Amino acid sequence: MMERIGSTTIWEGVVARVRIDEFRYPDGSTSRREVVGHPGAVAVVAYDERSLYLVRQPREAVGEDALLELPAGKLDVPGESPVDCAKRELAEEVGKAASGWRELKRFYTSPGFAEEEVIVYLATGLEEAHAQSDEEERLEVVVWPLEELDAAIDACADAKSLIGLLLFRELRREEGA
Amino acid sequence: MMERIGSTTIWEGVVARVRIDEFRYPDGSTSRREVVGHPGAVAVVAYDERSLYLVRQPREAVGEDALLELPAGKLDVPGESPVDCAKRELAEEVGKAASGWRELKRFYTSPGFAEEEVIVYLATGLEEAHAQSDEEERLEVVVWPLEELDAAIDACADAKSLIGLLLFRELRREEGA
């Protein structure tokens, strides 16, 4: 097993942290790696009989005015479980609560340099929630017709959202929808 | 349209670079964002009648000894086009050349904080190439049976590879494979 034998934070900003970690491999050799730290994140495929609940928001890092994505957020509240984070984000971003929660997949967004792991959930049994947050002033809720799921996949350029939508399409096919 | 009106590099390592970019939105308001720079990357779904050509490698950033992934690499050679980068990576990582190249999808791996965009290609008409690199000493080639594609998707925890494999499964279904 590879082992982490050292870690030094070399830069810390408001959002990003960069570490140099040192590793020892099973053959005894070692290496140093720059790692961009991340607390992890969750994303939610939320749907009812007619619609998927998506969002559009500016993504400054990639120069996009309005990237189509699943409701999502970072695990940045100490002590909050991933599924509770997903519930909070779904309420804050699209104003919905859900009675059914199921984990669809866990994955790393860019394991070559970033620590981020995302858990994608499926949320069903939706009802109105009144927790929309003022923080997300540039976020637009997109009620996307379920019958146009293929078009959402074509339009989506965000990795976590693509994975959620592709796995959701698969599930619906298995269920004969 | 959102506009980038300023950019300052605040930390630069061997791999990662962090900038503070300033943006102006259509309503005239502005914001500053930390952005982890990235040159972009390519990944390749390479297959023949029997097999998919995957790799396993340690991913120190996420503490994984042997993450299952598509052959892939960063766009870090000045002047090299994305498809040429994909050809080089396929040769270096799994020792294959391909006569057919098709772009499957472009997406951002983590647009909330990182600039990285990945292009996933489908590569067909494989033959042996002799360009395997010594740099990738901890990389293992995995010849994965095509009929066990579902198991590769289940085993995969890397976003770019998941997207490539999910879209490939879809294509094969459309082609009646």
Interface residues (C-beta under 8 A of the other chain):
Chain A: M1 M2 R4 I10 W11 G13 V14 V15 A16 V18 I20 D21 F23 Y25 S31 R33 E34 V35 V36 H38 A41 P58 R59 E60 A61 V62 G63 E64 D65 L67 E69 K74 K105 R106 F107 Y108 T109 S110 P111 G112 F113 A114 E115 E116 E117 V118 R138 C156 A157 D158 A159 K160 L162 I163 L166 L167 E170
Chain B: M1 M2 R4 I10 W11 G13 V14 V15 A16 V18 I20 D21 F23 Y25 S31 R33 E34 V35 V36 H38 A41 P58 R59 E60 A61 V62 G63 E64 D65 L67 E69 K74 K105 R106 F107 Y108 T109 S110 P111 G112 F113 A114 E115 E116 E117 V118 R138 C156 A157 D158 A159 K160 L162 I163 L166 L167 E170
